[in-house]
Amino acid sequence: MMLEQKIQEAISQAFKSLYSHELQSDQVGLQPTRKEFEGSYTFVVFPYLKITKGKPEDSGAQIGDWLTANTDFIKGYNVVKGFLNLEIEDLTWASTLHEIASEPNYGKLSSNGQKVMVEFSSPNTNKPLHLGHLRNNFLGDSTARILAANGFEVKKVNLVNDRGVHICKSMLAYQKLGNGETPEIAGIKGDHLIGKYYVLFDQMYKEEIKSLVDQGVEPEQAKKEAPSIIEAQEMLQKWENGDNETVALWEKMNNWVYKGFDKTYDTMGIHFDTMYKESNTYLLGKELVEEGLKKEVFFKKENGSVWVDLTDEGMDEKLVLRADGTAVYMTQDMGTCDMKHKDFPFDKSVFVVGNEQDYHFKVLFAIMKKLGRSYANGLHHLSYGMVDLPTGKMKSREGTVVDADDLLQEMFNTAERHTKELGKIEGMDEVEAQNLYRMLGLGALKYFLLKVDPKKRMLFNPQESIEFQGHTGPFIQYTHARISAILRRAKSLEVGTSFIPENVGELSQREIDLIYKITDYTSALREAGKEYSPAVMAQYVYDLAKEYNGFYQEVPIFNEENKDRLAFRVELSKVTANLIHESMALLGIEVPERM
């Protein structure tokens, strides 16, 4: 039983003994004691005064007296108003570390028998991945890792938007201006090549609009009458009708894009279990419309269009099928939900999509509930804010997007420059050094994008993210490398990690604070899983690294003559390194052994 659970159990027994009240141990809330007071754990008495029938200070003292008299791990207490601050025996802290060190899967939950699908990335095949996609990918990948550590069977999926008029825009521009250009001829990745033609289409389209406006056509009308947009729409009709030439061009260009995506995903360390494509799903959902009409969940308007009324759910009426019988995005998403559940009968399904789609997912989830889907309550939209740069917003059709590949390379180059300046690659060969630059660059980028609460819009500053001090990935990575060096020294000095807790003796406050932070790993992992928030783990691992650095500065490890205390400090370092490694792995970040 972990220390926090022991304290909860003891407080539960105190209530039974003092007040003849059955208080379940999992109902006992504990929080960290504030730094200005003695103690490690605080029990807030206020919510229980109806049971104790006493003043807050008196009730706290009664419980504190009972705990010190009836347990062997509470050595003292103090009461500040209604806050009971508990001081733990040094031996208990040493025993707690010993217990944690002996658990290879410390903090992780065994299988809970539930399945969860995490859908993320969802790029369009008319452009390369950009900075916004990076936040999406890192959030989805990290959330999947965190849920797996919480005992779920996880399936990571990517639903690629590979059809529609926007795809045809790139195809049309390539058809007109490509002259047989290929990624090999151009010397660039396939996704970048297609993105180039998407920008060229937009330039061509804007010139046509300007020309029509100059001729006296209203701007809104000019947007509809421009020859390029009409041709793109005609091309989409050809594709939907299976025109051989159009489909062949679509397949060729999309295959170039997929090869480009694969390289980017590989660089990011992102992998999927299943890739879905909208070209295979866009006709799904029409049978659900028929089902909804039969169940009177949907209704038909006079023009033949089909709608759902969600006013009772605080929304409005929503179109699910056009009058001409063609599907809208909602139709497709309804059908895709069923298809994915058939492929992988999930208990939960997490959609990692930007917050501009908040309303869309509220509607989708409400519809699936109305249709009586058993899995509907497990649908969750992991909504996240956009990423801005110091230079402002991004627009892909204007070619002002911060490209993911370029940004990744910039991070690797910055990591190299910064690491060389600080002299942290002494004794490394070129291969080891290049691996370190990539590890630091990618770690800096992932950590910076994940440390912010997903719901918040954020500003990404590449230079700030790579710093070795402050709230950054490289600071945590450097801490791991520092501890690894300590463990290597311990090994060379033949100092083991085997100690007898009873022989460790008195602990410093730094040692106690570090063990406390180690014991907090489990609750951080639970909260991150419950909230679908990698930011919780990012904050935890930063706090852990910061706590270790404080310990390292104040507590001399190898000057200690007491063998058990020396082994205890080496073990404390080892457990910290393991938890930094595990926590960063949950964020999809590697940590170096040396730098």
N, C-alpha and C positions, 0 to 999 in steps of 0.2 A: 504494500500500500504506500502510495506516494505521500510526502509530507503534508501537502494541503488537504488531502483526504483524511489523514490522521487527525488534523486539527478540526476539520468539520465534524468528524465522528465524535471527538472529545466534547465539542460544544453541544452536539446533540445529546450526549449523555449528561452533560451539565444541566440542560433544560429538564431532562427527565428527573434528575435527582433533586434539583432546587425548586422546580415549579410544577412537577408532576405533569409535564407536557411532552407529548411525542412530536419532536421536531426532526423531520427527516434530514439526514446529513447533506443531501444534495440541495436542500433548501437554505443551507447556511452559506451566506455570501461573505467572501473574504476579499480584501483588496490590499495592495501594498501600503505599508506604513509610510506616511510622509517623512521626508528626509530630516525635518527638524525635530522629530520625536524618536525616542528609543523604541526599538522593535522592528519586526519584519512584516508581520501580518496584522491587519486591522479588521476587527469585527464591529460592524456598526449596529449599535444596540437599539436605536430609535424605532425601527419597524416592529420590535418585539415587546414594547412596553406594555401592551395590552395583556401579554402573557406574564411578564415579570411583576406587573402592578407596582412598580417602584419608579423612582427618579432615574434618569439616564446614568448619572455618575454612580449611584448606589447599585443599580443593576449590573453595570460594567464591572464594578469591584467584586460583587458577589460571584459573577462568572469567572473573573480572573483568579479569585481566591480558590475556587473549586478546581480550576485547571492546574494551578501550581501545586495544589495538594494531592491531586489524583492522577497526574500524568508524569512521565519521566522525561518529557521533551520540552515542556514550557518552563523556562527558568525564571521568568518574571513578567510583569505587565505594568502598564500605566493607563490611566483613563483620562482622556481629554474630552470633557463634556460627554457626549454619547458614543465616543469612539474608544473601543478597547484595543490597545496596541499590545501585541504579544511578542515577547522576546524568546527565541528558541535556543535550547542548549547547543553548545559548540559540538558536542559529540553527535547530536542529531544531524547537524549539517554535514559532518564528515561521513556519517552513515548513509545519508541521503545521496551524497556524491558516489559513494561505493556502490549503492544500489543502482543508480542510473548507469554507471560505467559497466555494470554487468548485464545490461539490457541492450542487445544489438539493435533492436528496432524501437528504441526508446521514443515515446511520443506518438508513434504511428498506430492507427487502429487496425485491427484485423477486419476481414471482410464483413460488411453488413448485409450482404446479399442483394444490394440494390445496384441498379444500372443507371448510369448517367451519360448522356450524349452531349458533347460540347462542340458546337458549330462555330467556327471562326474563320477569319481571313477573307473569304468570299470576294475575290478580286474580279475585275472585269477584264476580258481578254482583248481590250483595245488600248491598254496602257500598262506600263510597268508598275510595280508596287511602289508606294511613296511613304512618307513619314507617318501619315495617318494609319496606313496599313500596318506599320511597325507596332504602334500601340495596340492595335487590334490583335495582331498575331501573338505578341508577348503576353497580353492579358489572357487570351484563349489558352495558350500553351501552359502558362503558369497555373491558371484555374484548374485545368485538367490534372496537373501534377498534384495540386493541393487536395482535390477531391479524391484522387487515388490514395493519397496518404491518409485520408479520413475513412477509408474502407470501402469506397465505391469501385465498381467495375466501370472503367471509363472508356468511351470510344470518341476519338477526335475526328471530326469530319469537316470537310471544306465544300461548300456549295458554290461553284464557279458560275459567274454570270457570263455565259459565252454566246448569248444570242440577243437580238433586239436591234433597234435602229442605230444605237450608238456603236455597235460592232460593225454594222454596215457602213457607217461613216468612214471608218478606217479602211474598210475593204474598197469602197468607192474611190477614195483618194489614192490608194495603192494602184487600183485598176487604171486610173487616169495618169498618174505621175510616176508609178513605180519603175517602169522600164526593166522589169525582170530582176530588180534588186533583191538580194537575199541577205540573211544575217552574215553569211560567210563573205559575200562581196563587200558588204558595208563595213565589216569588221566590228559589228556590235551585236549584243544579245538580241534574240528575236523579239522579246517584249519591248525593248527600246525602239527597235525598228518600227514596230506596229504603232507604238506611241507617237513616233515622229509623224506618221501619216494621219493620226487622229488630230494632231495640231495643224497639219497642212489642210485638212478638211475644214477646220474651223476658220482658218485664214481665208480660204476660198469662199466659204459660206458668207463671211462678214463682208467681203468685197461685193458679192452679189446683192446682199441686202442694201449696202450703200448705193450701189448702182440703181436699184429699184426705187429707193427713197429719193435719189436725185431726179428720178423721172416722175416724182409726184405721188408715189405709192406710200400709204401710211406704214410706219415702221412695223407694227404688229402684223399687218397683212403681208409686208415684204418678207418677214420671217417664214411665212407659210408658202409664199410663191417662189422663193429662191430656187433655181433649178437643182442645186445640189441636194437640198433637203427632200425635194420631190423624188429625185433619183434614188436617194438612200431608202426612202419608204418603199419605192418600187422594188428595190433589191431585197428588202425584207420580205415582201410578198413572194418574190421568186424563191427565196430560201425556204419559206414556209410551205411552198408548193413543190419543193424537192427538185428545183431546176438544177440539172447536173453541173453546169459550168459554175453557178453561184455556190453550190455546196462544196465543190472541189476547191474553189478559192478560199472559202471559209475554213475548210479543214486544213489547208496548207498554212494559212496565216495563224490559225489557232495553235497548230503544232509548234510553230516557231515560238509562240508566246509561252506555251507550257514548258518548253525546254529552258527558256529564260527564267520562268518562275522557279523551276526546280533548282537552278543554281542559286537563286536568291534565298529560297527556303533552306537550302543546305548550308549556306553561309550563316544564316540566322540560327541554325540548329533546330529548325521546326519540321516536324513530320506529321503526317495524317494517316489514320487507319483507313479512311474511305474518302474518295473524291466523288462528289455528285456534280452533275452539270445541268444547268437550266435547260439546255437543248433537249435533255431527256425528261425534264419534269414540267415544262411549261404547259403541257396539255392536261396535266393531272388536276384533279379538283372538280371537274365538271360533274362527275358522278355524285360528289358531295353536295353539289347544288341541288340535284334531283332529290337526294336524301333529305336535305333541309326543307325543300318545298313540301315533301310528303309529311314531314314532322311538324310542318307549319312554323318552323324556325325562320324560314325565309318567305318572302312574298314577291309576287310579280306586279310590276306597274303596267299601265295601259300600253306602253310602247314595247312590252315584252322583256324589259330588263329585270333582273332579279336583285333584291335588296334584303338586308337584315336590319331590324330595328333594335338599336342598342340604347335607346333613351332611358330605359329602366336601369342600365348600368352606368348612367351619367355621361353617355356619349350620344352620337346621333345616328341617322340612317347611313348604311354603308353599302355601296354597290359590290356585288359578288359575281355578276355576269352581265355583260353588255347586251343591249337589245338585239344586236346581230349574232348573238350566241358566242362571241369571243370572250376569252378569259381576261381578267385583270390580275395584277400581282397577288391580290388577296386570294383569288381562286387557286392560283398555283401554290401559294404557301399552305393553304388548307390541305391540298392533296399531298404536298411534300411532307407535312407532319405525319399523315397516315403512313406514307411510304417508309419514312425513316423508322417509325415505331414497328412496322412490320419487319424491317431488316434487323432491328435491334430493340427488342421490347423494353424500352427504358422506363424507369420510374421518374426520372427528371431529364429535362432537355434544356440546355442553356444556349441561348443565342447571343453571341458577342457581336453587338451591332451598335453603331454610334447613336447618340441620344436624339438625333433628328428623326429617328424612326420610333420614338417612344409611343406615339399614338397608334401607329400601324400594329405594333405588337400587343397593345391593350385590346385592340379590335380583334386581332387574330385569336388571342387566348380566350376572349369572351365568346367568340363564335364556336371554338372547339368545345367549350363547356356546354354551350347551348345544344351542340350536336351530340352531347352525352359521351364524349370520349373519356375513357377511364384514366388516361394519362394527362388530361387537361390541367389538373391542379399542379402538376410537376413541371409545367412550362415556365421558363424564367428568362427574362430579357436582361442580360448583363449590359446595361446601358452605360456608355462612357462618353466623356467630353472630348471635343476636338483638341488637336495639338497645334499650337501656333509657334512660329519662330520669331525671334526679335525683328525680323524683316516683314512680318505680317502673314496674312492668310495665303492659302495655296489654291490655284485653279489649274486642273490638269489640261483642260481644252486649250488654255492659253500658254501652256508649256512653262508655267511658273511653279510647278510642283517640285518639292524637294524629293528627289529620287532616292529610293531606299538603297540601291546599290552604291550610289555616289556617297550617301551619308555614311554607310557602313565603311567604305574605304577611307573616308575622311576621319572616321573615328579610329581606324587602325593606324593611320598616319600620325594622328595627334598623339595616340598612345605611345607610338615609337619615339616621337620627338620628346615627349614629356618624360618618358622613362630614361632615355639617354641623358637628358639634362640632369636628372636626379641620380644618375650613376647606379641604377638598380639592375644592371645586366652583367655585372662583372663575373667573368668565369663561364659565361654561357656561350655555346656555339650558335651559329646563325639560325639553325632550324629551331632550337629551343627559344631563341630570342623572338623569332617571327611568331611562334606559337603564343608566346607571352603577350605580344602586341595585340594579336587577335583576341586573346582571352580578356585582356584589359579593355580594349576598345568596345567589344560586344557587351562585356559586363557593365561598362559605364553606361552604354546606351540603354540596355534592358533595365538596369536598376533605376536610372533617372525616369524612365517612362512608367515603371511599375510602382515607385515609391509614393506616387500621388494617388489619392482616392480615385477609383475609376470614374466616379460621377462628375468629378471636377474637370473643367477645361484647364489646359495647362500650357505653359510656355517652355519650350525645349531650348536649352542653351548648351550647345555641344562643348564649348570650352569649360564651362562650369562642371559639366558631368564627369570630366576626366580627372579632376583634381584628386590628389592622394590624401587630402585632409577634408574634413567636413562630411556632410551627409551624402556620400557617393559610393558607387560600387567599388572603385579602386581602393578606397580607404578600407573597406571590409576585406577585399582580396589581399591587400598588403598585410592586414592583421593575421589572416590565415597563413601567409607565407612566413611571417614572424614567428608564429607558434610552431610551424613545421620545423623552423631552424632550431628552436628550443628543444623540440622532441628529438631531432637528430643529435644535438649535443648531449642530451640525456642518454641516448643510446651509446654514443661514443664513450661516455663516462660510466657506462654500465649501470645507470640508474633506472630501476624498473618503476612500474606504476602500482605495484602491490603494496598496500599499506593496511595496518590494523587501525580502524577508526578510534579505538580506545587509547591508542598511543600517540595520536596526532596532537592532542593538547589544545591550548587556547588558540582560537582563530582571530585573525584581524578582521576589521569591518569590511575591508576590500574583498577578502575571501568569502565572507558571508554574503555580501551583495552579489558576487559573481555566481555563487551556487544558487541563490534565489533566482537570478535571471535565467539560469539553466533550467530550473524547475518550471519556469514560466513558458517554456517551449510548447508544452502540450496544449495549454489554454490558447496560445497564439495560433497554433495550427487549427484547433477547433473553430475559433472565431473566423479565421481566414476562409475556412470551408463553408461555414454558416452564412457569411456575408458575401461570398464569391469575391473576395478582395485580396489579391496578392499584396496590396499596400500594407496589410497587417503583418505579413511575414517580412516584408522589406523593413518595416520599422523595428520589428523584433530583432532581426539579425544585426541591424545597425546598433541598437542599444546593447546587444551582447558584445559586439566588437569593441564598442566604447568602454563597456564595463571591464573587459579584459585588459585593455590598454591602461586603464587606471590601476588595476591590480599589478600589471607588469612594471609600471613606473614606481610603485610604492613597496612592493613585496619582493625582496631578493630571493630568487628561486634556488640558485646553486650555492649560495653562501650558507645554507641551512645544514647544520650538523646532525640534527635529529633525522634518522633514516626514514621513519614513517612520515614525518612532516614533509621531507623532501619528496618522497614518492607521492604523497598526497598532492603537492603542488604541481608535479609533473602530470599526474592523472587529471587534475583540474584543468590544466592546459590542454591535454589530449581530448577531454570531453568537450571543451569549448571549441576546439578545432573541428571536431566531428559535427557539432551542431551548426557551426558556420557553414561547413561543407553541405550538410543536409538542407539547411534553410535556403542557401543560395541555389542549390539544385532545384528546389521547389519554384524558384524564380526563373529556372532555365539558365542559370549562370554557373560557369566553372570557376574554381579557385586554384591559384598556383601553389605549388609546394615550395617554390623559392623565387625570389626576385630581389 
